[in-house]
Amino acid sequence: MRDCFSGIFFISIGMLLNLHFLFENLLASRWNLLLIVGINGAVVFVVYWWLYRSVRLSLLLALSLAQVGEFSFILAKAGQSYGIFSEVREQAFLATSILSMIATPLLIQWGHRAAFGLESMFSGGGEMAGLEESETLSADGHVIIIGYGLNGRNLARVLKEVGIVYEILEMDPDLVRRARDSGEPIRFGDGTRPEVLQRIGIDRARVLVVAISDVAATVRIVWQARSLKRDLYILVRTRYVAEIDRLYRIGADQVIPEEFETSVEIFARVLEGFHVPRNVITLQVDLIRQERYLMLRRLKLEGKSLDQLNRYLVGSTTDPVLLLDGSVAVGRTLAELEVRAKFGVTVIAIVRDGKSFHNPAPDYHLAAGDVLILLGSHQELDQAMRLLSPSRQED
């Protein structure tokens, strides 16, 4: 519905414009465009800079909101009803508005490069977006977390539990205030600025985690951090698959795409359900990450790693199974159970009351609470598990 109404809105605005008027007054419309974009952008830039003292974000926001907004058309319609707007002025307003809408994507695209360049010109002051000199950190071997969203908060919680020193950098003042009130070591600062990274102790840090959604800022942070410290371990979260190779090229050690990591967790849980050993699952996950998710991006792995993985997956392994009340194995001997004859699975040990019995005899009577250590392939183990499950007897 949103897309439909957006299409209707833009089509309706375009139908109101007199193209003959636009071509005859193109020069005046261009001057009006520069005037509107300049005034709107300047007001937004000053307000945002006054509140947050970030030149880069102020410029990006100013260029994003410089165009004529939807509410202006309501005001123009009211002005026409009261005779304030003549037909000529209405067409001039429409022409300027449409040109500003056309220019907005180009301004935003150009704005990222311009914002970094403009910020470098004003990077010497003690701005709020940079850390105060008194906040220069003395930690050593700590973790720097850039971005205090959901991922940043979860990481900080884990690091706190295990006693690892960390520092947080965030551009949202509300988040900073709330986190400071809860005792978090958080600073208000822009990680794209090298002086901010230096004041937060990047030269003594061990790990840098970038967990923000701004793609351009993420790329800039990784590039700045790698140039400031060559042996820093940089871990980046990204939403866009297209950014994986680029982030690796500029210095990231590990890039975690959200969609692919969800897929990795799903297939790991599925393999666990088929009794694939955890170390084999870990091996496959490591291979996928080392290959930079090529299996998920190209539907295959290449080279010796895949051959090695296949050998592990088709080989034999061991798996424990607990006999519960209702299992067909309870009260029967191993010979009567015939798991080896039926499925090719060998019972190599039985644990009862904390004691282990290796190579149990065929006449060993099984009881509820016994733990059977089974040896076989993944498919054989899965079939044996279904036999020993209480639901098997119920069926």
Secondary structure, 3 states (H helix, E strand, C coil): CHHHHHHHHHHHHHHHCCHHHHHHCHHHHHHHHHHHHHHHHHHHHHHHHHHHCCHHHHHHHHHHCCCCCHHHHHHHHHHHHCCCCCHHHHHHHHHHHHHHHHHHHHHHHHHHHHHHHHHHHCCCCCCCCCCCHHHCCCCCCCEEEECCCHHHHHHHHHHHHHCCCEEEEECCHHHHHHHHHCCCCEEECCCCCHHHHHHCCCCCCCEEEECCCCHHHHHHHHHHHHHHCCCCEEEEEECCHHHHHHHHHCCCCEEEEHHHHHHHHHHHHHHHHCCCCHHHHHHHHHHHHHCCCHHHHHCCCCCHHHHHHHHHHHCEEEEEEECCCCCCCCCCEHHHHCHHHHHCCEEEEEEECCEEEECCCCCCECCCCCEEEEEEEHHHHHHHHHHHCHHHHHC
